[in-house]
Amino acid sequence: MAVVFLLFNVFVLFAQDEGAIKKRERIERDKNIFIGGGISILGGSNLGDYSTGINFEGGYSKRLNRVISVGGSISYLSFKYDQSILQRPPISGQDPANWYAGTVIDQGVQLDRGFFLNLNGGDISIISLAANIKVNLIPIKDNSVISVYGFAKPFISSARLSDLTGSIIVYDYDNSFNDWFRNSSLDGSDTFKGKSSISGGIFIGPGIEFFPTKPVSFFIQASFGYTFPIDVVSTRSYTNDLFTVANSADFPLKSIGFTSINFAGGISFNID
């Protein structure tokens, strides 16, 4: 919220200064169509089990003056579920995220039992429609070579969680050998069918544009994105206790606010 507050104050201050700017000759090419893309990583305390993702965006904007531009865009953000499987259960208390253990009673005998969870699918894709507000930190001129700006993009989105399948390999601990031994395996090919949900959020961040008033310009930017809670694969939201997992109807899913840090580069076509 502090970042949004500071960005809002920048917008207001520049808008107040714009009284004199509006009287100057307008920029010749005040409209642009842009496309771009890059990589994304999980941000903040995000507990989703995902690796580096990708992002794409395309849109249109119009300069209201030499400081403020407004417009709209459509963007695509995608993350693949990241599964790291060890080949045997942990020894000496080493507990990877996909290992769950506890004490069970099996046919009247108390056993130390654990299992490995192997998941496939569960990818996240988010398609968003955004309203764009961009503020040049220094008013641009017709001969500007570089423009440094900040932006805010509130959006509505459709978030998709793909089909999720998996298998479980069960192990029992044998005190005689001081080691774990495979007991059985279970197939979960129909674990979860993918679903879509409507959400929203905001992207905020800085950027640099090169040759902003030429027919073709180029930009690089970074953004922090927050999407209101959506269902994702999040084994890290649970403990490694076998009973916690067994008694959860939602495992391994969790509805969380999804945060990302996005880096992108692109090209703009500036027209009159």
Number of C-alpha atoms within 10 A of each C-alpha: 6 7 9 14 10 11 17 13 11 16 20 12 10 17 15 11 11 16 10 8 15 13 9 10 11 15 17 12 17 18 20 23 17 19 20 19 21 18 18 23 17 21 16 12 10 16 20 26 21 21 15 15 20 18 20 18 20 17 19 18 21 20 18 14 21 21 22 22 19 17 18 17 19 18 19 18 21 20 24 18 22 17 16 11 15 12 7 13 26 15 10 6 7 9 13 14 19 19 24 23 22 15 15 16 10 10 7 7 7 10 16 16 22 27 22 23 19 18 22 16 18 26 21 23 20 22 21 24 19 22 18 20 19 23 25 23 16 13 17 19 16 15 11 14 14 18 20 18 19 21 23 22 22 19 22 20 20 16 24 21 22 20 16 20 17 16 17 18 18 21 21 21 18 13 10 6 8 9 14 19 16 15 13 11 13 11 12 14 13 10 13 16 11 14 11 15 13 15 17 19 19 20 22 21 21 18 19 18 22 18 18 26 25 18 13 16 19 19 21 17 21 21 21 20 21 20 22 16 17 21 21 25 26 21 19 16 18 17 14 19 14 17 14 14 17 11 9 11 8 12 15 18 20 19 15 18 17 21 23 22 19 24 19 20 19 18 19 25 18 21 15 10
